[in-house]
């Protein structure tokens, strides 16, 4: 089991980034969440299989079609931080 927290910056709010991240995470079998931050970034916590987590990390580099990702910060996370599903907040 692996876990990572991502902070995605750029034009990532108002472009269905969180909903698209949730769809991608569920497709990959990941738990966690995606939420907007007050500074314009999106925070994504992803927990699951190492390979699935790496696929998610790659997906976050571009996001959904209308997003413009300018940067990603990746931090280690605790797998106990995620609930049983992938949520958006």
Backbone as CSV, one residue per row, in Angstrom:
resi,resn,N_x,N_y,N_z,CA_x,CA_y,CA_z,C_x,C_y,C_z
1,UNK,0.846,-1.173,0.000,0.000,0.000,0.000,0.891,1.235,0.000
2,UNK,0.590,2.175,-0.877,1.353,3.417,-0.974,0.403,4.597,-0.825
3,UNK,0.945,5.731,-0.405,0.138,6.938,-0.241,0.967,8.156,-0.610
4,UNK,0.314,9.118,-1.251,0.978,10.372,-1.600,-0.039,11.500,-1.592
5,UNK,0.459,12.685,-1.254,-0.352,13.900,-1.292,0.238,14.776,-2.390
6,UNK,-0.626,15.262,-3.266,-0.211,16.109,-4.378,-0.861,17.479,-4.241
7,UNK,-0.098,18.513,-4.542,-0.618,19.872,-4.620,-0.424,20.314,-6.061
8,UNK,-1.540,20.488,-6.761,-1.509,20.777,-8.194,-1.849,22.247,-8.403
9,UNK,-0.975,22.961,-9.103,-1.192,24.387,-9.339,-1.368,24.663,-10.827
10,UNK,-1.901,25.832,-11.100,-2.193,26.251,-12.468,-3.666,26.604,-12.578
11,UNK,-4.218,26.444,-13.750,-5.662,26.662,-13.959,-6.329,25.318,-13.696
12,UNK,-6.599,25.037,-12.401,-7.084,23.713,-12.004,-8.391,23.770,-11.222
13,UNK,-8.920,24.967,-11.015,-10.229,25.090,-10.365,-11.235,25.597,-11.396
14,UNK,-12.451,25.063,-11.326,-13.491,25.463,-12.268,-13.397,24.766,-13.613
15,UNK,-12.616,23.684,-13.685,-12.438,22.952,-14.946,-12.702,21.453,-14.761
16,UNK,-13.481,21.113,-13.737,-13.830,19.719,-13.417,-12.616,18.879,-13.033
17,UNK,-11.596,19.536,-12.463,-10.385,18.808,-12.084,-10.684,17.784,-10.989
18,UNK,-11.391,18.196,-9.927,-11.667,17.285,-8.816,-12.523,16.103,-9.260
19,UNK,-13.575,16.365,-10.018,-14.453,15.277,-10.485,-13.688,14.335,-11.411
20,UNK,-12.861,14.889,-12.272,-12.074,14.063,-13.185,-11.022,13.256,-12.425
21,UNK,-10.423,13.868,-11.407,-9.451,13.153,-10.577,-10.140,11.998,-9.857
22,UNK,-11.354,12.233,-9.374,-12.109,11.167,-8.709,-12.378,10.019,-9.671
23,UNK,-12.820,10.335,-10.887,-13.076,9.283,-11.886,-11.813,8.483,-12.177
24,UNK,-10.695,9.167,-12.336,-9.425,8.488,-12.618,-9.021,7.614,-11.435
25,UNK,-9.146,8.155,-10.221,-8.773,7.403,-9.026,-9.634,6.156,-8.861
26,UNK,-10.938,6.286,-9.072,-11.817,5.122,-8.949,-11.480,4.075,-10.004
27,UNK,-11.168,4.525,-11.215,-10.760,3.613,-12.288,-9.493,2.846,-11.899
28,UNK,-8.606,3.515,-11.165,-7.338,2.902,-10.750,-7.448,2.144,-9.431
29,UNK,-8.599,2.219,-8.779,-8.787,1.526,-7.503,-8.155,2.239,-6.319
30,UNK,-8.023,3.561,-6.400,-7.403,4.332,-5.330,-8.444,4.891,-4.361
31,UNK,-8.029,5.102,-3.130,-8.832,5.793,-2.119,-8.222,7.167,-1.899
32,UNK,-8.992,8.068,-1.292,-8.458,9.378,-0.948,-9.447,10.481,-1.208
33,UNK,-8.918,11.634,-1.654,-9.794,12.763,-1.930,-9.108,13.767,-2.847
34,UNK,-9.927,14.644,-3.413,-9.454,15.816,-4.145,-10.245,17.000,-3.623
35,UNK,-9.544,18.080,-3.285,-10.247,19.251,-2.785,-9.549,20.526,-3.236
36,UNK,-10.379,21.562,-3.443,-9.856,22.876,-3.791,-9.253,23.521,-2.550
37,UNK,-8.170,24.244,-2.750,-7.557,25.026,-1.684,-7.814,26.506,-1.954
38,UNK,-7.783,27.299,-0.907,-8.069,28.730,-1.030,-7.059,29.469,-1.905
39,UNK,-5.871,28.917,-2.073,-4.847,29.589,-2.880,-4.926,29.246,-4.367
40,UNK,-5.978,28.515,-4.777,-6.166,28.190,-6.194,-5.643,26.826,-6.603
41,UNK,-4.946,26.148,-5.700,-4.444,24.810,-6.018,-5.503,23.763,-5.710
42,UNK,-5.256,22.549,-6.192,-6.064,21.388,-5.825,-5.159,20.430,-5.075
43,UNK,-5.641,19.953,-3.935,-4.923,18.957,-3.152,-5.528,17.593,-3.442
44,UNK,-4.692,16.617,-3.730,-5.140,15.251,-3.995,-4.377,14.309,-3.071
45,UNK,-5.119,13.530,-2.301,-4.542,12.462,-1.491,-4.919,11.155,-2.180
46,UNK,-3.944,10.349,-2.513,-4.205,9.073,-3.182,-3.531,7.943,-2.426
47,UNK,-4.282,6.869,-2.205,-3.795,5.716,-1.459,-4.173,4.451,-2.213
48,UNK,-3.218,3.540,-2.387,-3.506,2.273,-3.037,-2.243,1.607,-3.540
49,UNK,-2.404,0.806,-4.545,-1.322,0.072,-5.176,-0.268,1.037,-5.728
50,UNK,0.999,0.695,-5.586,2.090,1.561,-6.027,1.964,1.909,-7.504
51,UNK,1.691,0.929,-8.350,1.582,1.181,-9.786,0.407,2.104,-10.094
52,UNK,-0.726,1.890,-9.435,-1.888,2.751,-9.638,-1.579,4.175,-9.191
53,UNK,-0.855,4.310,-8.097,-0.483,5.625,-7.594,0.415,6.353,-8.599
54,UNK,1.326,5.634,-9.220,2.201,6.248,-10.225,1.411,6.663,-11.464
55,UNK,0.410,5.861,-11.859,-0.458,6.248,-12.975,-1.213,7.535,-12.635
56,UNK,-1.691,7.629,-11.402,-2.395,8.838,-10.967,-1.461,10.040,-11.006
57,UNK,-0.243,9.857,-10.558,0.740,10.947,-10.582,0.961,11.442,-12.006
58,UNK,1.027,10.535,-12.959,1.188,10.911,-14.365,-0.051,11.650,-14.874
59,UNK,-1.241,11.164,-14.506,-2.479,11.804,-14.937,-2.561,13.239,-14.411
60,UNK,-2.139,13.441,-13.173,-2.203,14.765,-12.556,-1.331,15.782,-13.279
61,UNK,-0.353,15.346,-14.032,0.518,16.275,-14.759,-0.218,17.048,-15.838
62,UNK,-1.364,16.513,-16.291,-2.133,17.237,-17.314,-3.587,17.433,-16.911
63,UNK,-4.151,16.524,-16.128,-5.529,16.647,-15.667,-6.539,16.541,-16.793
64,UNK,-7.752,17.072,-16.581,-8.795,17.005,-17.601,-8.518,17.995,-18.736
65,UNK,-9.276,17.896,-19.826,-8.993,18.701,-21.024,-8.880,20.210,-20.818
66,UNK,-9.692,20.825,-19.980,-9.673,22.282,-19.838,-8.708,22.791,-18.770
67,UNK,-8.033,21.888,-18.087,-7.062,22.286,-17.063,-5.743,22.682,-17.715
68,UNK,-5.003,23.521,-17.000,-3.646,23.867,-17.413,-2.763,23.713,-16.172
69,UNK,-2.155,22.557,-16.040,-1.313,22.261,-14.878,0.042,22.934,-15.074
70,UNK,0.426,23.728,-14.073,1.704,24.432,-14.138,2.738,23.844,-13.185
71,UNK,2.273,23.115,-12.174,3.215,22.523,-11.237,2.539,21.508,-10.335
72,UNK,3.339,20.564,-9.859,2.852,19.554,-8.917,3.906,19.383,-7.836
73,UNK,3.452,19.440,-6.605,4.302,19.122,-5.470,3.811,17.782,-4.921
74,UNK,4.716,16.855,-4.701,4.354,15.532,-4.183,5.011,15.321,-2.832
75,UNK,4.179,14.935,-1.852,4.666,14.670,-0.511,4.240,13.272,-0.080
76,UNK,4.992,12.697,0.830,4.594,11.411,1.405,3.340,11.633,2.247
77,UNK,2.527,10.603,2.352,1.303,10.676,3.150,1.112,9.364,3.889
78,UNK,0.227,9.379,4.852,-0.119,8.200,5.639,-1.354,7.572,5.025
79,UNK,-1.335,6.270,4.768,-2.486,5.622,4.135,-3.723,5.639,5.015
80,UNK,-3.570,5.915,6.307,-4.713,5.996,7.218,-5.503,7.283,7.087
81,UNK,-4.983,8.238,6.311,-5.676,9.521,6.112,-6.849,9.412,5.164
82,UNK,-6.893,8.355,4.362,-7.944,8.205,3.349,-9.091,7.382,3.896
83,UNK,-10.279,7.720,3.466,-11.453,6.945,3.814,-11.548,5.724,2.921
84,UNK,-12.702,5.061,2.903,-12.867,3.832,2.132,-13.075,4.052,0.638
85,UNK,-13.249,5.298,0.203,-13.569,5.606,-1.186,-12.697,6.805,-1.607
86,UNK,-12.952,7.342,-2.777,-12.287,8.564,-3.208,-13.340,9.647,-3.253
87,UNK,-13.148,10.695,-2.472,-14.148,11.756,-2.306,-13.684,13.058,-2.941
88,UNK,-14.631,13.939,-3.199,-14.298,15.300,-3.575,-14.868,16.222,-2.509
89,UNK,-14.155,17.275,-2.230,-14.614,18.225,-1.201,-14.492,19.633,-1.725
